[in-house]
Structures are given as structure tokens and as C-alpha cells.
Amino acid sequence: MTIEQSEENMIFDGMLFAINEELGPILRLNISSLSEREAISTAIHGITAIGLGEDRNRGLFGPIPVPYNTQFRALIYVFYVENQSSKDPIVLEKGQFCGLFLIFKKDMIRYIANVYSMIESLLNVYQEIYLAKEEQLQNNTIQYIYHDLLSNLKLKPKTRLFRVNDGITVEYEEESVQFGNEITFLISEKEKIVYSYMPRNLEKKKREKVMKILDHIIKSEYQNTYELKKIPTKKAFRGILKKNDITLIK
């Protein structure tokens, strides 16, 4: 199955598939932009960390860092399949430990957090239908699951509006905004740009305080991956609002 999606609309960068065999974690498939070194290290790190538990529950775990590549993170979906050929009595009784690793850029964390339960629910369904037994662990099946998951999780970038008035930060849920007396800013997730406007006569202490608020939002929700553009005039900021179909409340 193929899927036509532009890179900017994809929630994930790719998928890894690994199995914990008698000699340790083995990477079976890498359909991501990670190098083999990065992919193998991610599989070993993830399976070792999750596999140390004794409950042997399936489910979604993470995010975890991707070794040797700070730009990416990984979610791990753990499941077990029947394996009657193993010499390990635990595997014979409880199944073979398997992991699907969903690779994503770290600036996608906010979006992924919002759809985390949906990702897990979809993977539960895929596992029950397509990955219940050892003979079903085929590369084309894994690729089908990945592409179908993408089609169900299309990225919808948002335009977010904030103002800070007398130290109180407000995010506007509707497509309208009122200028704050300390700062007003618009976050364009499509452009990955934060546009901000502060009154010229704002005193230095207040200016430093509101910039800390803005810096915290960019860091905590977008991992400092967005460009900050300071707009010098109300007129110029109104133009940005108009371009984004935002109504200014007077």
C-alpha cells in the first residue's frame, strides 16, 4: 500500500521493527531516515528498558531518546506473538517479545501527546488482526501497518493566538484576538514561526518578564525549533493577523 503525503503533513518520520531473541534485541526492519547505527541502538535501548519489566504487558511506551541523533524521539509499541519453535520456556509460555518503534521529530511531541491514546488503540487493533502469530511478522505487513497508521493520523497544523495582559496569559480558542498590554503573539505551526508584538513603551522589567513567558512556551511545547519574529508595529502585526484570517477584537 502506498500513501501520498507531503513531508510536512506526516506525524512520524518512520518505523522500526525489532524482536528480542535469545541473543538479545534484533532489528528486523528500518523504514525511517535513521542510520542503521541509530536504528539498532534505538531498538536495543528500547527493548532493554521496556523488557526489564516482569508484567509482560503490551502497550505504547515512551517517548525515549534516539541514540546518536538528538533531533528525533521514539514511541515503542510492545506486543507478544506465539512462538512454538523457541527453546526458551518463558517464550513458549508467554510469547515472543516484539517492538514497533515509531520515530518522530522532537518538535512533534505536543501533537503526539494529544493523539497518544488513539495511536495505542490503532496499534492494538493492528496487532490483533495482523501480528498475532510468528509467521505473520513479515516486512510488508509492518509497512502496511505504518502507512495505514499515517493515513489515520494526518497532521493538522494550527494557528495559536495568545496575549499577556497585566501578567495574565490567555490563549484564544476562536479565530480572534485582542491586543495585550504587555505582549501579543501568534504561533503558526505550519510555518514554524512565532510572531510577537510588544508595545514600544513597555518598561524593561515587564518586557523581560513576558519574554520569559514566551520563551517557556516555545521551549516546552515546540522544543525551541520555531523561529521567533518580533514585529515592531501594531500595523505590521495587524497585517499578519489578516493574512491568517484572524479578527482583531477592539
GICORFEN-V935876 format. One record per residue. RES is the residue in three letters. PSI is psi in radians with two decimals (* if undefined). OMEGA is omega in degrees with one decimal (999 if undefined). Layout:
BEGIN
res:RES psi:PSI omega:OMEGA
res:RES psi:PSI omega:OMEGA
END
This chain:
BEGIN
res:MET psi:2.31 omega:176.1
res:THR psi:2.74 omega:-178.6
res:ILE psi:2.30 omega:-179.3
res:GLU psi:1.87 omega:177.4
res:GLN psi:2.31 omega:175.7
res:SER psi:2.70 omega:-176.0
res:GLU psi:-0.61 omega:-176.6
res:GLU psi:-0.31 omega:-179.0
res:ASN psi:0.09 omega:-177.5
res:MET psi:2.25 omega:178.7
res:ILE psi:-0.59 omega:-178.8
res:PHE psi:2.72 omega:176.5
res:ASP psi:-0.28 omega:-179.3
res:GLY psi:-3.04 omega:-177.3
res:MET psi:2.56 omega:170.8
res:LEU psi:2.63 omega:173.8
res:PHE psi:2.23 omega:-177.5
res:ALA psi:2.71 omega:178.6
res:ILE psi:2.47 omega:175.2
res:ASN psi:1.76 omega:-178.6
res:GLU psi:-3.09 omega:-174.8
res:GLU psi:-0.59 omega:-179.5
res:LEU psi:0.03 omega:179.1
res:GLY psi:-3.08 omega:-179.1
res:PRO psi:2.35 omega:178.7
res:ILE psi:2.19 omega:176.4
res:LEU psi:2.09 omega:-179.3
res:ARG psi:-0.54 omega:-174.3
res:LEU psi:2.39 omega:175.8
res:ASN psi:1.78 omega:175.4
res:ILE psi:1.05 omega:179.4
res:SER psi:3.11 omega:177.3
res:SER psi:0.02 omega:178.7
res:LEU psi:2.53 omega:173.0
res:SER psi:2.89 omega:179.1
res:GLU psi:-0.68 omega:178.2
res:ARG psi:-0.84 omega:-179.8
res:GLU psi:-0.74 omega:-178.1
res:ALA psi:-0.80 omega:-180.0
res:ILE psi:-0.76 omega:179.7
res:SER psi:-0.67 omega:177.9
res:THR psi:-0.77 omega:179.4
res:ALA psi:-0.79 omega:180.0
res:ILE psi:-0.82 omega:-179.2
res:HIS psi:-0.83 omega:-176.8
res:GLY psi:-0.83 omega:-178.6
res:ILE psi:-0.68 omega:178.5
res:THR psi:-0.78 omega:-178.4
res:ALA psi:-0.87 omega:-177.4
res:ILE psi:-0.60 omega:-175.8
res:GLY psi:-0.18 omega:179.8
res:LEU psi:-0.32 omega:179.6
res:GLY psi:2.70 omega:-177.6
res:GLU psi:-0.17 omega:-175.2
res:ASP psi:-0.47 omega:179.9
res:ARG psi:0.73 omega:176.8
res:ASN psi:2.52 omega:173.2
res:ARG psi:2.87 omega:177.2
res:GLY psi:-3.14 omega:-177.3
res:LEU psi:2.32 omega:-178.8
res:PHE psi:2.78 omega:177.3
res:GLY psi:-2.99 omega:13.5
res:PRO psi:2.72 omega:173.2
res:ILE psi:2.72 omega:176.4
res:PRO psi:2.71 omega:172.2
res:VAL psi:2.03 omega:-179.5
res:PRO psi:2.44 omega:176.9
res:TYR psi:0.11 omega:179.2
res:ASN psi:1.74 omega:-174.6
res:THR psi:-0.13 omega:-178.4
res:GLN psi:-0.24 omega:-173.3
res:PHE psi:2.76 omega:172.0
res:ARG psi:2.95 omega:-179.6
res:ALA psi:2.46 omega:165.7
res:LEU psi:2.56 omega:179.3
res:ILE psi:2.14 omega:173.0
res:TYR psi:2.02 omega:-176.6
res:VAL psi:2.35 omega:175.5
res:PHE psi:2.95 omega:-177.4
res:TYR psi:2.46 omega:178.5
res:VAL psi:2.69 omega:176.8
res:GLU psi:2.37 omega:178.2
res:ASN psi:1.78 omega:-177.4
res:GLN psi:-0.04 omega:-178.3
res:SER psi:-0.11 omega:-177.9
res:SER psi:2.63 omega:175.6
res:LYS psi:-0.07 omega:179.9
res:ASP psi:2.06 omega:-177.9
res:PRO psi:-0.53 omega:178.2
res:ILE psi:-0.73 omega:178.0
res:VAL psi:-0.72 omega:178.3
res:LEU psi:-0.64 omega:-177.5
res:GLU psi:-0.76 omega:-170.4
res:LYS psi:-0.18 omega:177.5
res:GLY psi:2.87 omega:-179.3
res:GLN psi:2.27 omega:179.9
res:PHE psi:2.15 omega:179.1
res:CYS psi:2.68 omega:179.3
res:GLY psi:2.29 omega:169.9
res:LEU psi:2.20 omega:-178.1
res:PHE psi:2.04 omega:177.9
res:LEU psi:2.03 omega:-174.6
res:ILE psi:2.33 omega:179.6
res:PHE psi:2.72 omega:176.8
res:LYS psi:2.51 omega:-171.1
res:LYS psi:-0.39 omega:178.7
res:ASP psi:-0.01 omega:177.4
res:MET psi:0.03 omega:-174.0
res:ILE psi:-0.74 omega:-177.7
res:ARG psi:-0.80 omega:-179.3
res:TYR psi:-0.76 omega:-178.7
res:ILE psi:-0.65 omega:177.4
res:ALA psi:-0.60 omega:-178.5
res:ASN psi:-0.42 omega:-177.7
res:VAL psi:0.31 omega:-175.4
res:TYR psi:-0.85 omega:-177.9
res:SER psi:-0.58 omega:177.7
res:MET psi:-0.72 omega:177.2
res:ILE psi:-0.82 omega:-178.8
res:GLU psi:-0.73 omega:179.8
res:SER psi:-0.76 omega:178.9
res:LEU psi:-0.75 omega:180.0
res:LEU psi:-0.60 omega:175.2
res:ASN psi:-0.76 omega:180.0
res:VAL psi:-0.82 omega:179.4
res:TYR psi:-0.76 omega:-177.0
res:GLN psi:-0.75 omega:-179.5
res:GLU psi:-0.62 omega:-176.2
res:ILE psi:-0.78 omega:-168.5
res:TYR psi:-0.32 omega:-171.1
res:LEU psi:0.79 omega:-177.4
res:ALA psi:-0.48 omega:-175.3
res:LYS psi:2.78 omega:-175.8
res:GLU psi:-0.70 omega:-177.3
res:GLU psi:-0.21 omega:178.8
res:GLN psi:-0.11 omega:-176.6
res:LEU psi:1.21 omega:-178.2
res:GLN psi:2.57 omega:-177.7
res:ASN psi:-0.70 omega:-179.0
res:ASN psi:-0.50 omega:176.4
res:THR psi:-0.75 omega:178.2
res:ILE psi:-0.74 omega:179.5
res:GLN psi:-0.70 omega:177.2
res:TYR psi:-0.79 omega:179.8
res:ILE psi:-0.77 omega:-178.9
res:TYR psi:-0.84 omega:-178.1
res:HIS psi:-0.63 omega:177.8
res:ASP psi:-0.64 omega:176.6
res:LEU psi:-0.76 omega:177.9
res:LEU psi:-0.72 omega:-177.8
res:SER psi:-0.42 omega:179.1
res:ASN psi:-0.14 omega:-176.7
res:LEU psi:0.98 omega:180.0
res:LYS psi:2.34 omega:-178.4
res:LEU psi:2.31 omega:177.1
res:LYS psi:1.62 omega:-179.2
res:PRO psi:2.50 omega:-178.1
res:LYS psi:2.78 omega:167.6
res:THR psi:2.10 omega:-175.5
res:ARG psi:2.44 omega:-175.9
res:LEU psi:2.32 omega:-180.0
res:PHE psi:2.71 omega:165.6
res:ARG psi:2.67 omega:173.6
res:VAL psi:2.09 omega:-178.0
res:ASN psi:2.03 omega:179.9
res:ASP psi:0.70 omega:176.6
res:GLY psi:-0.03 omega:-178.8
res:ILE psi:2.16 omega:179.9
res:THR psi:2.25 omega:-180.0
res:VAL psi:2.30 omega:171.6
res:GLU psi:2.27 omega:-179.4
res:TYR psi:2.18 omega:-179.0
res:GLU psi:-0.48 omega:180.0
res:GLU psi:2.96 omega:-176.8
res:GLU psi:1.03 omega:177.2
res:SER psi:2.71 omega:-177.7
res:VAL psi:2.66 omega:174.2
res:GLN psi:2.37 omega:-178.5
res:PHE psi:2.38 omega:173.7
res:GLY psi:2.68 omega:-179.7
res:ASN psi:-0.05 omega:177.4
res:GLU psi:-0.78 omega:176.0
res:ILE psi:2.59 omega:172.2
res:THR psi:2.34 omega:178.7
res:PHE psi:2.62 omega:-178.9
res:LEU psi:2.26 omega:177.5
res:ILE psi:2.04 omega:176.3
res:SER psi:1.80 omega:-179.2
res:GLU psi:-0.47 omega:178.4
res:LYS psi:-0.78 omega:-179.3
res:GLU psi:-0.31 omega:-173.4
res:LYS psi:0.81 omega:-179.8
res:ILE psi:2.47 omega:172.3
res:VAL psi:2.05 omega:177.2
res:TYR psi:2.23 omega:-178.6
res:SER psi:2.58 omega:175.6
res:TYR psi:2.26 omega:174.2
res:MET psi:2.44 omega:175.9
res:PRO psi:2.47 omega:-176.6
res:ARG psi:-0.54 omega:-175.6
res:ASN psi:0.18 omega:-179.7
res:LEU psi:2.24 omega:-176.9
res:GLU psi:2.71 omega:-171.1
res:LYS psi:-0.77 omega:-177.6
res:LYS psi:-0.74 omega:178.8
res:LYS psi:-0.65 omega:178.4
res:ARG psi:-0.77 omega:179.5
res:GLU psi:-0.65 omega:-178.5
res:LYS psi:-0.80 omega:-178.2
res:VAL psi:-0.51 omega:176.3
res:MET psi:-0.56 omega:175.3
res:LYS psi:-0.67 omega:177.0
res:ILE psi:-0.85 omega:-179.7
res:LEU psi:-0.79 omega:179.3
res:ASP psi:-0.66 omega:179.6
res:HIS psi:-0.74 omega:179.7
res:ILE psi:-0.77 omega:-179.9
res:ILE psi:-0.68 omega:-178.9
res:LYS psi:-0.84 omega:-173.4
res:SER psi:-0.59 omega:-175.5
res:GLU psi:-0.38 omega:-177.7
res:TYR psi:0.21 omega:173.3
res:GLN psi:0.63 omega:178.0
res:ASN psi:0.50 omega:-179.5
res:THR psi:-0.07 omega:-179.4
res:TYR psi:2.55 omega:177.1
res:GLU psi:2.38 omega:176.8
res:LEU psi:2.15 omega:177.1
res:LYS psi:2.02 omega:179.4
res:LYS psi:2.08 omega:-177.7
res:ILE psi:2.18 omega:-170.1
res:PRO psi:-0.42 omega:-174.9
res:THR psi:2.72 omega:176.0
res:LYS psi:-0.70 omega:-178.7
res:LYS psi:-0.77 omega:179.8
res:ALA psi:-0.66 omega:-179.9
res:PHE psi:-0.64 omega:175.6
res:ARG psi:-0.66 omega:178.1
res:GLY psi:-0.68 omega:177.6
res:ILE psi:-0.71 omega:177.2
res:LEU psi:-0.78 omega:-180.0
res:LYS psi:-0.73 omega:179.1
res:LYS psi:-0.52 omega:-179.7
res:ASN psi:0.26 omega:178.6
res:ASP psi:0.71 omega:178.9
res:ILE psi:2.31 omega:178.4
res:THR psi:2.34 omega:177.9
res:LEU psi:2.14 omega:177.8
res:ILE psi:2.21 omega:-179.0
res:LYS psi:* omega:999
END
